[in-house]
Amino acid sequence: MKKFLVATACALVQIASVSAQTTAPPAKAKPAEIVIGSGVIVQAAKKAGVAKCAARIDQHEKFFVQKNNPVSALMFVAPKEPNNRLFSLSLELLEQNESAYVSATYAPATTGKDDCSASYDLVKYWPDSCQEVATKVYPQFGEASVLNRQVSVLGKEPNVKIFLMVAGEGCVSIKKEIVF
């Protein structure tokens, strides 16, 4: 039973430049027209019945997916009324010989408009210390504060934060942004 629920709620999209493959579409998803010029991920979301958040998904896809870099995406689609429910993506971004992980979640507006709020977490490992990552990679985010003991937080803006966590000799950064 558990495997069935996971299979109906997830669809795997593998992208190498402009090709895509989906498996295990959600139950009762309405087919959507594929628009030329749209990204592969947003097209797969539309095919799965997620239209209200299509503009925001497209915005994120253009931000995260760089030309000629392969990307894999796992979509979490509600089995019923996917256009009115929470929608989530997990992405693996590949740049040269490094990977980054993105988790993005979309919540459709309750106003009836084709709009939605979203948040994403971009997770990346750096071989440098967290202090070096803070000063070299994210200097625009200002001085670090401590969340509790092991996690530092950078960011002056209320909707964008960088979390830094020691990982062996290096550092893991998590960029979190919420968009309304």
C-alpha positions in Angstrom: 0.0 0.0 0.0 2.8 2.4 0.9 4.5 1.8 -2.5 1.3 2.5 -4.3 0.7 5.9 -2.6 4.3 7.0 -3.3 4.0 5.9 -7.0 0.7 7.8 -7.5 2.0 10.9 -5.8 5.4 11.2 -7.6 6.5 11.6 -11.2 10.1 11.4 -12.2 11.3 13.9 -14.9 14.8 13.5 -16.2 16.1 16.4 -18.3 19.1 16.4 -20.5 18.9 19.8 -22.2 15.4 19.6 -23.6 14.2 16.0 -23.4 11.9 14.7 -20.6 10.5 11.5 -19.4 7.7 11.1 -16.9 6.6 8.0 -15.0 3.7 7.2 -12.7 1.4 10.1 -13.5 -1.1 11.0 -10.8 -4.6 9.6 -10.9 -7.1 11.6 -13.0 -4.6 14.3 -14.1 -5.9 16.4 -17.0 -3.6 16.5 -20.0 -2.2 20.0 -20.7 -1.0 21.5 -24.0 2.7 21.7 -24.3 3.6 25.2 -25.2 6.7 25.8 -27.3 9.3 27.8 -25.4 8.1 26.6 -22.0 10.5 24.6 -19.9 10.3 20.8 -19.6 9.5 20.9 -15.9 6.6 23.3 -16.2 5.2 21.4 -19.1 5.3 18.2 -17.0 3.6 20.0 -14.2 0.9 21.2 -16.5 0.4 17.6 -17.9 0.0 16.5 -14.3 -2.8 19.0 -13.8 -0.9 21.8 -12.0 -1.8 25.0 -13.9 -2.3 27.7 -11.3 1.4 27.6 -10.3 2.7 27.2 -13.8 4.1 30.8 -14.0 6.0 30.5 -10.7 7.3 27.0 -11.7 8.5 28.4 -15.0 10.2 31.3 -13.2 12.0 28.9 -10.9 12.9 26.6 -13.7 14.5 29.4 -15.6 16.4 30.5 -12.5 17.7 27.0 -11.5 18.2 25.2 -14.8 21.2 26.4 -16.8 21.6 25.7 -20.5 23.3 22.4 -21.3 23.5 21.3 -17.7 21.6 18.1 -17.0 18.9 18.2 -14.4 16.7 15.5 -12.8 13.4 16.4 -11.2 11.0 14.5 -8.9 7.5 15.9 -8.8 5.1 15.4 -5.9 1.6 15.8 -7.3 -1.6 15.5 -5.3 -3.7 12.4 -6.6 -6.9 14.5 -6.5 -7.4 18.1 -7.6 -3.7 18.7 -8.2 -4.4 22.3 -9.4 -5.8 23.2 -6.0 -3.3 21.4 -3.8 0.3 21.7 -2.7 2.8 20.8 -5.3 6.5 20.0 -4.7 9.6 19.5 -6.8 13.0 18.0 -5.9 15.8 18.8 -8.3 19.4 17.7 -8.7 21.4 20.3 -10.5 24.6 19.4 -12.1 27.4 21.9 -12.8 30.7 20.6 -14.0 31.5 17.8 -11.5 29.3 19.2 -8.6 25.7 18.6 -7.6 23.3 20.8 -5.8 19.8 19.9 -4.4 16.7 22.1 -4.7 13.4 21.5 -2.9 10.7 23.8 -4.1 7.1 23.8 -2.9 4.1 25.7 -4.5 0.8 26.6 -2.9 -2.0 27.8 -5.2 -3.8 31.0 -4.3 -7.2 30.6 -2.7 -8.4 33.8 -4.5 -9.3 31.9 -7.7 -6.5 33.6 -9.6 -3.8 31.6 -11.4 -1.1 32.5 -8.9 0.7 30.9 -6.1 3.1 31.3 -3.3 6.3 29.3 -3.3 9.4 28.5 -1.3 12.6 26.8 -2.2 15.7 25.5 -0.5 18.9 25.3 -2.5 21.4 22.9 -0.8 25.1 22.8 -1.8 28.3 21.4 -0.3 31.4 23.6 -0.3 34.9 22.3 0.4 35.7 25.6 2.2 34.9 26.5 5.8 31.6 28.1 6.5 33.4 31.4 7.4 35.0 31.4 3.9 31.6 30.5 2.2 30.0 33.4 4.1 32.6 36.0 3.0 33.4 34.7 -0.5 30.1 33.3 -1.8 27.5 35.3 0.1 29.1 38.6 1.2 25.9 40.6 0.2 24.0 38.8 3.0 25.9 40.5 5.8 27.1 39.2 9.2 26.2 35.8 10.5 24.1 35.1 13.5 23.6 31.6 15.1 20.3 29.7 14.8 21.1 27.6 17.9 24.6 26.0 18.1 25.8 24.5 14.8 23.9 26.5 12.1 24.8 30.1 11.2 22.2 32.3 9.5 23.0 35.1 7.0 20.5 37.6 5.5 18.9 40.9 6.2 15.8 40.4 4.1 12.9 38.7 5.8 12.1 36.3 2.9 15.7 35.2 1.9 18.1 33.5 4.3 21.4 31.5 3.9 21.9 28.8 6.5 25.5 27.5 6.9 26.3 24.2 8.6 29.8 22.6 9.2 30.1 19.3 7.3 33.5 17.6 7.9 36.2 19.9 6.6 33.7 21.8 4.5 30.3 23.5 4.7 26.8 22.9 3.6 24.8 26.0 2.5 21.0 26.1 2.4 19.5 29.2 0.6 15.9 29.5 1.6 13.6 31.9 -0.2 9.8 32.5 0.1 8.0 34.2 -2.7 4.5 35.6 -2.4 
